[in-house]
Amino acid sequence: MFDAYAEQYKLLANEYQPYSNIRFIDMRDALKDFPVPAYTDIAHYSPAAQRRLAERMFEDLSQFEVIRSGLKR
């Protein structure tokens, strides 16, 4: 299901490339080989997966200087 969205995000990433303040980040690999169940049903993440996704978002956002200075753990 998420692979279909990935194609759309690629198109959006290309469309918004000229705007330095807008980026699309592919996080489909964030739960690859996750050691516990990542979903509670077909569309909802388990608490452990939610935490991993939040950590991944933090990692990704901390790569941008404009955001990095305001991030707190």
C-alpha positions in Angstrom: 0.0 0.0 0.0 2.7 2.5 0.9 4.7 1.8 -2.2 1.9 3.4 -4.2 2.2 6.5 -2.0 6.0 6.6 -2.6 5.5 7.3 -6.3 3.3 10.2 -5.5 5.8 11.6 -3.0 8.6 11.3 -5.6 6.4 13.4 -7.9 5.8 16.0 -5.2 9.5 16.0 -4.2 10.4 16.9 -7.8 7.7 19.5 -8.0 8.8 21.2 -4.8 12.5 20.9 -5.4 13.0 24.6 -6.0 11.7 25.4 -2.5 14.4 24.8 0.1 11.9 24.8 3.0 9.8 21.9 1.7 11.2 18.3 1.6 9.6 14.9 1.4 11.5 12.1 3.2 10.9 8.4 2.4 10.6 6.6 5.7 9.4 3.2 4.4 12.5 1.6 5.6 12.1 2.8 9.2 10.3 -0.4 10.3 12.3 -2.8 8.1 13.3 -5.8 10.2 11.5 -4.3 13.2 11.8 -6.8 16.1 8.2 -6.6 17.4 4.8 -6.2 15.7 4.7 -2.8 14.0 0.9 -2.6 13.4 -2.1 -3.1 15.7 -4.3 -3.5 12.6 -4.1 -2.8 8.8 -3.3 0.9 9.2 -2.4 1.7 12.9 1.1 1.5 14.3 1.9 -0.2 17.6 3.3 2.0 20.4 6.8 0.6 19.7 6.5 1.4 16.0 5.2 4.9 16.8 8.2 5.5 19.0 10.6 4.3 16.3 8.9 6.5 13.7 9.2 9.5 16.0 12.9 8.8 16.6 13.4 8.5 12.8 11.6 11.8 12.2 13.8 13.4 14.8 16.9 12.0 13.1 15.7 13.2 9.7 14.7 16.6 10.9 18.0 17.1 12.8 19.8 17.0 9.4 18.4 20.4 8.5 20.2 23.4 10.0 17.2 25.5 10.2 15.4 23.0 12.4 18.4 21.5 14.2 19.0 24.5 16.5 15.4 24.3 17.9 15.2 20.5 18.4 15.2 19.1 21.9 15.4 15.4 23.0 
